[in-house]
């Protein structure tokens, strides 16, 4: 987040992207010319904030369980959709938490973004027709942008109040596989390049 203090973004009750003044929450941005390896156009790009998700740390599993997937672990990976205004600070989205503050959260990882455009492929590949937005622990699910369209240093205006800057790609961790109980899912996310970004 590149502006000090708190900013807000919101969705309407029916899921239509809105901001607090009831305007459509379009995301408009420019590529940073020195940070992008791809020859992407410098013209403005528009996308839609399809959903916002937050979650707090919780402990699951049992101590001493024989199966690794059943052992005790703490995670904030389980994200729930939010409607209405959401405050965003330099370190996180209001209502969101991180179980591992060393590798998640903070100024360079305040918001995890993920492309809504990837969900159809995941639903088919994983045979999970109900794989929802937020399934990969993202805070912002964005329609119309993928990793191929985003570069470190890009700045994005989300509605009228929130200005963010892309700081780094997401490095998928083991919790993706643990959350969905699919042993190689983290590797699949990495190999497909459908990782998301901060």
For each residue, the residues with C-beta under 8 A, 3 or more apart:
1: 7 88 89 90 107 110 111 162 163 164 165
2: 155 163 164 165
3: 7 162 163
4: 90
5: 89
6: 87 88 89 94
7: 1 3 87 88 161 162 163
8: 19 20 85 86 87 88 159 161 162
9: 19 25 49 52 85 86 88 158 159 161 162
10: 18 19 20 25 52 83 84 85 86 159
11: 15 16 17 18 25 49 51 52 81 82 83 84
12: 15 16 17 18 83
13: 83
14:
15: 11 12 50 51 83
16: 11 12 24
17: 11 12 24 25 26 48 49 50
18: 10 11 12 22 23 24 25 159
19: 8 9 10 22 23 24 25 158 159 160 161
20: 8 10 85 159 161
21: 159 160
22: 18 19
23: 18 19 159 160
24: 16 17 18 19 48
25: 9 10 11 17 18 19 48 49 158 159
26: 17 46 47 48 49 159
27: 46 47 48 49 142 144 145 156 157 158
28: 44 45 46 156 157
29: 44 45 47 154 155 156 157
30: 42 44 45 154 155
31: 35 36 40 41 42 45 151 153 154
32: 35 36 151 152 153 154 155
33: 36 42
34: 153
35: 31 32 151 152 153 154
36: 31 32 33 40 151 152 153 154
37: 151
38: 148 151
39:
40: 31 36 149 151
41: 31 45
42: 30 31 33
43:
44: 28 29 30
45: 28 29 30 31 41 145 149
46: 26 27 28 144
47: 26 27 29 142 143 144 145
48: 17 24 25 26 27 142 143 144
49: 9 11 17 25 26 27 52 140 141 142 143 158 159
50: 15 17 116 133 141 142 143
51: 11 15 81 116 133 134 140 141
52: 9 10 11 49 81 82 86 93 139 140 141
53: 79 80 81 82 133 134 138 139 141
54: 79 80 82 86 93 94 95 96 139
55: 76 77 78 79 80 96 97 134 137
56: 76 95 96 97
57: 74 75 76 97 98 99
58: 74 75 76 78
59: 72 73 74
60: 72 73 74 75
61: 65 70 71 72 73
62: 65 70 71 72
63: 71 72
64: 71
65: 61 62 68 70 71 72
66: 70
67: 70 71
68: 65 71
69: 178 181 183
70: 61 62 65 66 67
71: 61 62 63 64 65 67 68
72: 59 60 61 62 63 65
73: 59 60 61 175 178
74: 57 58 59 60 99
75: 57 58 60 78 99 175 178 179
76: 55 56 57 58 79 96 97 98 99 104 137
77: 55 137 175 176 178 179
78: 55 58 75 137 179
79: 53 54 55 76 96 134 137 138 139
80: 53 54 55 134
81: 11 51 52 53 132 133 134
82: 11 52 53 54 86 95
83: 10 11 12 13 15
84: 10 11
85: 8 9 10 20
86: 8 9 10 52 54 82 93 94 95
87: 6 7 8 93 94
88: 1 6 7 8 9 92 93 94 110 111 162 164
89: 1 5 6 92 94 110
90: 1 4 107 110
91: 105 106 107 110
92: 88 89 96 97 98 105 110 111
93: 52 54 86 87 88 96 110 111 139
94: 6 54 86 87 88 89
95: 54 56 82 86
96: 54 55 56 76 79 92 93 139
97: 55 56 57 76 92 105
98: 57 76 92 101 104 105
99: 57 74 75 76 104
100: 103 104
101: 98 104 105 106
102:
103: 100 173
104: 76 98 99 100 101 109
105: 91 92 97 98 101 109 110
106: 91 101 109 110
107: 1 90 91 110 167
108: 167 168 198
109: 104 105 106 112 167 168 198
110: 1 88 89 90 91 92 93 105 106 107 198
111: 1 88 92 93 139 140 164 198
112: 109 137 138 139 140 170 196 197 198
113: 138 139 140 141 142 145 196 197 198
114: 118 136 138 140 141 142 170 196
115: 118 141 142 143 145 146 147 194 196
116: 50 51 119 133 141 142 143 144
117: 120 143 144 145 146
118: 114 115 121 122 146 194
119: 116 122 123 131 133 135 141
120: 117 123 124
121: 118 124 125 192 194
122: 118 119 125 126 128 131 135 194
123: 119 120 126 127 128 129 130 131
124: 120 121 127
125: 121 122 188
126: 122 123 131 180 182 185
127: 123 124
128: 122 123 131 180
129: 123
130: 123
131: 119 122 123 126 128 135
132: 81 135
133: 50 51 53 81 116 119 138 141
134: 51 53 55 79 80 81 137 138 141
135: 119 122 131 132 180
136: 114 176 189 196
137: 55 76 77 78 79 112 134 175 176 179
138: 53 79 112 113 114 133 134 141 196
139: 52 53 54 79 93 96 111 112 113
140: 49 51 52 111 112 113 114 158
141: 49 50 51 52 53 113 114 115 116 119 133 134 138
142: 27 47 48 49 50 113 114 115 116 145
143: 47 48 49 50 115 116 117
144: 27 46 47 48 116 117
145: 27 45 47 113 115 117 142 149 150
146: 115 117 118 149 150 194
147: 115 150 169 193 194 195 196 197
148: 38
149: 40 45 145 146
150: 145 146 147 154 166 197
151: 31 32 35 36 37 38 40 154 166
152: 32 35 36 166 167 168 169
153: 31 32 34 35 36 165 166
154: 29 30 31 32 35 36 150 151 165 166
155: 2 29 30 32 163 164 165 166
156: 27 28 29 163 164 165 166
157: 27 28 29 160 162 163
158: 9 19 25 27 49 140 161 162 163 164
159: 8 9 10 18 19 20 21 23 25 26 49 162
160: 19 21 23 157
161: 7 8 9 19 20 158
162: 1 3 7 8 9 88 157 158 159
163: 1 2 3 7 155 156 157 158
164: 1 2 88 111 155 156 158
165: 1 2 153 154 155 156
166: 150 151 152 153 154 155 156 197 198
167: 107 108 109 152 198
168: 108 109 152 197 198
169: 147 152 195 196 197 198
170: 112 114 195 196 197 198
171: 195
172: 176 186 189 190 195
173: 103 176 186
174: 177 178 186
175: 73 75 77 137 178 179 186
176: 77 136 137 172 173 179 180 185 186 189
177: 174 180 181 182 183 184 185 186 187
178: 69 73 75 77 174 175 181
179: 75 77 78 137 175 176
180: 126 128 135 176 177 185
181: 69 177 178
182: 126 177 185 188
183: 69 177
184: 177 187 188
185: 126 176 177 180 182 188 189
186: 172 173 174 175 176 177 189 190
187: 177 184 190 191
188: 125 182 184 185 191 192
189: 136 172 176 185 186 192 194 195
190: 172 186 187 193 195
191: 187 188
192: 121 188 189
193: 147 190
194: 115 118 121 122 146 147 189
195: 147 169 170 171 172 189 190
196: 112 113 114 115 136 138 147 169 170
197: 112 113 147 150 166 168 169 170
198: 108 109 110 111 112 113 166 167 168 169 170
